Amino acid sequence: MIDRGEILELAGELGLRPDVVEKDYVLGWLLAGIAAHPALGATWVFKGGTCLKKCYFETYRFSEDLDFTVENEDQLNEQFLREAFGDVAAWIYDHIGIEIPVDQLRFEVYRNPRNGLNCEGRVYYRGPLQPGGSLPRIKLDLTADEQVVRPPDQRPVVHLYTDGPDDGMTARCYAFEEVFGEKIRALGERVRPRDLYDVINLFRNEAFRPAASAILDVVREKCSFKDVPIPNLAALQAFRDELAGDWQAMLGHQLPTLPPFEAFWAALPEFFAWLERGAIPAVPAGIPITAGEEVVRAPTRGFGVGLAGASVLEIVRFAAANRLCVDLGYGGSTRRIEPYSLRQTLDGNLVLHAVRADSGEHRSYRVDRMQGAKATDQAFTPKYAIELTPTGPLPVLPTARESGVTKPSVRRTSRRPSRRSGPVYVYECGMCGKRFRRTKQDSRLRSHKTKDGWQCSGRTGWLVDTRY
């Protein structure tokens, strides 16, 4: 099992609460344990927002639950589930050391209003952040009352941590068209902020957008099976205020920066015009490519940019996917930009093409000279095609932390951090983005080495977090 420091480090890089990152870490191993189980791995199909995050888009909202369609209804049985997850818990503990107490497993099997069989499960765990005390939990939503309309895909699971198996993790998942169609059906049936966020986010990804007719076919079959109407804009209008009111509470903790509700709500007319009539949204042309440039869409950790560069680019990619401006540290100052395209030049440099938010002028920034980035809550309407989202399935690449490290195949004991009373103040260097933990409020920094090994002369830090 990784140690507490790795969770805290990644949480700082991503701007998320450490417990959210820890849950993402445990979710990956729980998926691996389910896939390794001879019965569950063959008959359970992973779906929902967590499937999008773990198996389709690395730069996506973090999620908290695991949703599965269970193809064998006989498995939605409390005794079977307790025994199966006892095996899964033992497999995970033997491989990595995450503790899942079997006596705290909870499974409630019930009939839904359609008389279909569903189950709500609770899996408690002791991860790197929890050496003692009460345990956090992961919710399982299982249903046999679902029609799988496309053949499931066996997909890699993105695991951002240093202890993944040498041969990676995989999960049996809904095909992308089915995940998209199921999200549209869910938006119309339960009208939750996360469904609106997911639907518009998937729709905006032009490079990964399938034909509208393929998605509509899935939506029709899903809605027909559930005997619910196909969602449309007029039906959703009545829930606008409810969605807006729940936007922060239901999404804020899953994203580094929460995009404004209006930016997603305003995209619905264009989305439904595409879904219902096949109207192709107007896509602006990309920023012109100069001689020798090549657009880069693959995960940036494979390009040797180092941990600091990869962290900055993950923030930039998240902001681009959500149409948010970025405050970019560059040349000793901060510039607010609209991010558009990452490119590799003929001489091997990675360059971010952007537009200055204040002047509308096109600018380019070398990644190795970036000193930090923060996604803002200022939305923008793209002037150029956004080329920062992936074109397809993301491969599982080694993270920067894994360079030169052999991944373990057996359990490791995590280091127990020493306990310290009082708050810890986290300061971020204004030049290189390196973070420092202090027991006192003191923004002064000495000359220091960055995580890439070069010397930084930044003397002042920004207070970015206070931890208790």
VOLO-812094 format. One record per residue (C-alpha): residue in one letter; chain; x, y, z. Coordinates in steps of 0.5 Angstrom, whole numbers, plus 500, padded with zeros to 3 digits. Last residue first. Layout:
N
res,chain,u,v,w
a,A,X,Y,Z $
...
***
This chain:
468
res,chain,u,v,w
y,A,489,540,521 $
r,A,491,543,514 $
t,A,491,550,512 $
d,A,492,550,504 $
v,A,494,555,499 $
l,A,498,560,502 $
w,A,503,563,497 $
g,A,510,563,498 $
t,A,516,568,497 $
r,A,523,567,496 $
g,A,523,564,489 $
s,A,530,562,487 $
c,A,529,556,484 $
q,A,535,551,483 $
w,A,534,545,478 $
g,A,532,538,480 $
d,A,525,536,477 $
k,A,522,536,484 $
t,A,525,543,484 $
k,A,531,545,488 $
h,A,531,551,493 $
s,A,533,558,495 $
r,A,530,560,501 $
l,A,522,561,502 $
r,A,519,566,506 $
s,A,511,565,507 $
d,A,511,564,515 $
q,A,505,562,518 $
k,A,508,557,523 $
t,A,508,549,523 $
r,A,510,549,515 $
r,A,509,545,509 $
f,A,512,547,503 $
r,A,509,546,496 $
k,A,513,547,489 $
g,A,510,551,484 $
c,A,516,554,481 $
m,A,516,561,481 $
g,A,510,563,486 $
c,A,513,557,491 $
e,A,507,554,494 $
y,A,505,555,502 $
v,A,502,549,506 $
y,A,500,551,513 $
v,A,500,545,518 $
p,A,495,546,524 $
g,A,496,544,531 $
s,A,498,538,534 $
r,A,503,533,531 $
r,A,502,526,530 $
s,A,508,522,527 $
p,A,507,519,520 $
r,A,505,511,520 $
r,A,509,508,514 $
s,A,505,504,510 $
t,A,507,496,510 $
r,A,508,493,503 $
r,A,503,487,500 $
v,A,506,483,494 $
s,A,507,485,487 $
p,A,511,491,488 $
k,A,512,496,482 $
t,A,519,497,481 $
v,A,521,504,481 $
g,A,526,507,476 $
s,A,521,513,474 $
e,A,514,511,478 $
r,A,513,518,481 $
a,A,513,521,474 $
t,A,507,516,473 $
p,A,507,510,469 $
l,A,502,510,463 $
v,A,496,507,463 $
p,A,493,508,456 $
l,A,487,513,455 $
p,A,482,511,450 $
g,A,481,516,445 $
t,A,482,523,442 $
p,A,484,526,449 $
t,A,483,533,451 $
l,A,487,538,449 $
e,A,486,540,442 $
i,A,480,546,444 $
a,A,478,548,437 $
y,A,479,556,437 $
k,A,475,562,439 $
p,A,472,558,445 $
t,A,467,561,449 $
f,A,470,562,456 $
a,A,468,561,464 $
q,A,472,564,469 $
d,A,472,559,475 $
t,A,479,559,475 $
a,A,484,553,474 $
k,A,491,555,477 $
a,A,498,554,474 $
g,A,505,554,476 $
q,A,512,556,474 $
m,A,512,554,467 $
r,A,518,554,463 $
d,A,519,547,461 $
v,A,512,548,458 $
r,A,514,553,453 $
y,A,508,558,453 $
s,A,505,560,446 $
r,A,500,567,445 $
h,A,494,569,441 $
e,A,491,575,443 $
g,A,484,576,446 $
s,A,487,582,450 $
d,A,485,580,457 $
a,A,484,573,457 $
r,A,490,572,453 $
v,A,489,566,448 $
a,A,493,560,449 $
h,A,498,555,445 $
l,A,502,551,450 $
v,A,509,548,448 $
l,A,513,542,449 $
n,A,520,542,446 $
g,A,523,537,442 $
d,A,526,541,437 $
l,A,521,540,431 $
t,A,516,543,436 $
q,A,511,539,440 $
r,A,504,541,441 $
l,A,499,543,447 $
s,A,493,546,444 $
y,A,487,551,447 $
p,A,488,554,454 $
e,A,484,561,455 $
i,A,489,565,459 $
r,A,490,569,465 $
r,A,497,571,466 $
t,A,501,571,472 $
s,A,508,573,473 $
g,A,516,571,474 $
g,A,516,569,467 $
y,A,510,564,467 $
g,A,505,563,472 $
l,A,499,561,469 $
d,A,492,563,472 $
v,A,487,559,467 $
c,A,481,560,464 $
l,A,475,555,464 $
r,A,472,551,458 $
n,A,471,545,463 $
a,A,475,541,458 $
a,A,480,546,458 $
a,A,481,547,465 $
f,A,482,540,466 $
r,A,487,540,461 $
v,A,491,546,464 $
i,A,491,543,471 $
e,A,494,536,468 $
l,A,499,540,464 $
v,A,501,544,471 $
s,A,502,537,474 $
a,A,506,534,468 $
g,A,511,540,468 $
a,A,512,539,476 $
l,A,513,532,476 $
g,A,517,532,470 $
v,A,516,533,463 $
g,A,519,527,460 $
f,A,514,526,455 $
g,A,510,520,458 $
r,A,507,524,463 $
t,A,504,528,458 $
p,A,498,523,457 $
a,A,497,523,450 $
r,A,494,529,446 $
v,A,500,532,443 $
v,A,499,536,436 $
e,A,505,536,432 $
e,A,509,542,430 $
g,A,515,542,425 $
a,A,512,548,421 $
t,A,507,552,424 $
i,A,500,549,426 $
p,A,494,555,426 $
i,A,490,555,432 $
g,A,485,550,431 $
a,A,478,552,427 $
p,A,472,553,430 $
v,A,467,548,431 $
a,A,460,549,429 $
p,A,455,544,432 $
i,A,453,538,428 $
a,A,445,538,428 $
g,A,444,530,428 $
r,A,436,532,429 $
e,A,435,529,436 $
l,A,442,529,439 $
w,A,445,535,436 $
a,A,439,539,437 $
f,A,439,536,444 $
f,A,446,538,445 $
e,A,446,545,442 $
p,A,440,547,447 $
l,A,443,544,453 $
a,A,450,548,453 $
a,A,447,554,457 $
w,A,446,549,463 $
f,A,453,547,463 $
a,A,456,555,462 $
e,A,450,557,467 $
f,A,452,552,473 $
p,A,459,555,473 $
p,A,465,551,473 $
l,A,467,548,480 $
t,A,475,548,481 $
p,A,479,542,483 $
l,A,473,537,482 $
q,A,469,532,486 $
h,A,468,536,492 $
g,A,464,542,489 $
l,A,460,537,485 $
m,A,454,535,489 $
a,A,454,541,494 $
q,A,456,546,489 $
w,A,451,544,483 $
d,A,445,543,488 $
g,A,441,550,487 $
a,A,443,550,480 $
l,A,440,543,479 $
e,A,433,545,483 $
d,A,433,552,479 $
r,A,433,548,472 $
f,A,428,543,474 $
a,A,422,545,470 $
q,A,426,546,464 $
l,A,428,539,464 $
a,A,422,537,460 $
a,A,423,542,455 $
l,A,430,540,453 $
n,A,428,533,452 $
p,A,429,526,455 $
i,A,426,520,452 $
p,A,420,518,456 $
v,A,421,513,461 $
d,A,419,505,460 $
k,A,425,503,463 $
f,A,426,498,457 $
s,A,424,503,453 $
c,A,428,509,456 $
k,A,435,504,455 $
e,A,433,502,448 $
r,A,431,509,446 $
v,A,438,512,449 $
v,A,442,507,446 $
d,A,439,509,439 $
l,A,440,516,440 $
i,A,447,515,442 $
a,A,449,511,435 $
s,A,444,517,431 $
a,A,449,522,434 $
a,A,455,519,431 $
p,A,460,518,436 $
r,A,464,524,440 $
f,A,471,523,442 $
a,A,474,528,438 $
e,A,469,533,439 $
n,A,469,532,447 $
r,A,464,537,448 $
f,A,458,532,448 $
l,A,462,528,454 $
n,A,462,534,458 $
i,A,455,536,457 $
v,A,453,529,459 $
d,A,457,529,465 $
y,A,456,535,468 $
l,A,448,534,467 $
d,A,449,528,470 $
r,A,453,530,476 $
p,A,448,536,477 $
r,A,442,531,478 $
v,A,436,530,474 $
r,A,433,523,476 $
e,A,430,520,470 $
g,A,432,525,464 $
l,A,439,526,466 $
a,A,439,518,468 $
r,A,437,517,460 $
i,A,443,522,458 $
k,A,448,518,462 $
e,A,446,511,460 $
g,A,447,514,453 $
f,A,454,516,454 $
v,A,456,510,458 $
e,A,452,506,452 $
e,A,456,509,447 $
f,A,463,509,451 $
a,A,462,501,451 $
y,A,460,499,458 $
c,A,466,496,462 $
r,A,469,490,464 $
a,A,475,492,468 $
t,A,483,492,467 $
m,A,489,494,472 $
g,A,496,494,470 $
d,A,501,488,468 $
d,A,506,491,473 $
p,A,501,491,478 $
g,A,499,499,481 $
d,A,503,501,487 $
t,A,506,508,485 $
y,A,499,511,484 $
l,A,495,514,478 $
h,A,491,508,477 $
v,A,488,509,470 $
v,A,484,502,469 $
p,A,485,499,462 $
r,A,479,497,459 $
q,A,475,490,457 $
d,A,469,493,453 $
p,A,462,490,454 $
p,A,458,489,448 $
r,A,452,494,447 $
v,A,445,494,449 $
v,A,446,492,456 $
q,A,439,492,459 $
e,A,438,494,466 $
d,A,434,491,472 $
a,A,440,487,475 $
t,A,442,492,479 $
l,A,448,494,483 $
d,A,450,501,486 $
l,A,456,500,491 $
k,A,458,506,496 $
i,A,465,506,498 $
r,A,466,508,506 $
p,A,471,511,510 $
l,A,473,508,517 $
s,A,472,511,524 $
g,A,479,511,528 $
g,A,486,509,526 $
p,A,491,509,521 $
q,A,487,512,516 $
l,A,490,516,511 $
p,A,494,510,507 $
g,A,487,506,507 $
r,A,483,503,512 $
y,A,476,501,508 $
y,A,469,500,509 $
v,A,465,497,503 $
r,A,457,499,503 $
g,A,452,496,498 $
e,A,446,498,495 $
c,A,442,492,491 $
n,A,437,492,486 $
l,A,432,487,483 $
g,A,427,489,478 $
n,A,420,490,481 $
r,A,419,496,477 $
p,A,418,500,483 $
n,A,425,497,485 $
r,A,426,490,489 $
y,A,431,490,495 $
v,A,438,487,496 $
e,A,441,491,502 $
f,A,449,489,503 $
r,A,453,492,508 $
l,A,460,489,509 $
q,A,463,491,516 $
d,A,464,484,519 $
v,A,469,483,512 $
p,A,473,489,514 $
i,A,477,492,508 $
e,A,484,493,510 $
i,A,489,495,504 $
g,A,495,491,504 $
i,A,497,491,497 $
h,A,496,484,494 $
d,A,494,480,500 $
y,A,490,485,503 $
i,A,486,486,496 $
w,A,485,479,495 $
a,A,483,478,502 $
a,A,478,483,501 $
v,A,475,480,494 $
d,A,474,474,497 $
g,A,470,477,503 $
f,A,467,481,497 $
a,A,464,474,494 $
e,A,462,471,501 $
r,A,458,477,503 $
l,A,455,478,496 $
f,A,453,471,496 $
q,A,450,471,503 $
e,A,446,478,501 $
n,A,444,475,494 $
l,A,444,479,488 $
q,A,448,474,485 $
d,A,442,470,482 $
e,A,441,476,477 $
n,A,447,474,473 $
e,A,448,480,468 $
v,A,450,485,474 $
t,A,450,492,472 $
f,A,455,496,476 $
d,A,456,502,479 $
l,A,462,504,484 $
d,A,461,510,488 $
e,A,465,516,490 $
s,A,467,520,483 $
f,A,473,524,481 $
r,A,471,529,476 $
y,A,475,528,469 $
t,A,482,528,467 $
e,A,484,521,466 $
f,A,478,520,461 $
y,A,476,513,459 $
c,A,477,508,464 $
k,A,477,511,471 $
k,A,474,517,470 $
l,A,468,515,465 $
c,A,467,509,470 $
t,A,467,513,476 $
g,A,461,517,472 $
g,A,457,511,471 $
k,A,458,504,468 $
f,A,462,497,470 $
v,A,459,491,468 $
w,A,459,485,472 $
t,A,458,478,470 $
a,A,465,475,468 $
g,A,469,479,473 $
l,A,464,477,479 $
a,A,464,470,478 $
p,A,472,469,478 $
h,A,474,474,482 $
a,A,480,478,479 $
a,A,476,484,476 $
i,A,473,485,483 $
g,A,479,485,486 $
a,A,482,490,481 $
l,A,476,494,481 $
l,A,477,495,489 $
w,A,484,497,487 $
g,A,482,502,483 $
l,A,477,505,488 $
v,A,482,505,494 $
y,A,486,510,490 $
d,A,480,514,488 $
k,A,478,514,496 $
e,A,485,516,498 $
v,A,484,522,493 $
v,A,477,524,495 $
d,A,480,524,503 $
p,A,486,528,501 $
r,A,481,534,499 $
l,A,483,536,492 $
g,A,487,541,488 $
l,A,490,536,484 $
e,A,498,537,486 $
g,A,496,538,493 $
a,A,492,532,493 $
l,A,497,528,489 $
e,A,502,530,495 $
l,A,497,528,500 $
i,A,496,521,497 $
e,A,503,520,496 $
g,A,505,522,504 $
r,A,500,518,507 $
d,A,504,512,504 $
i,A,503,507,498 $
m,A,500,500,500 $
***
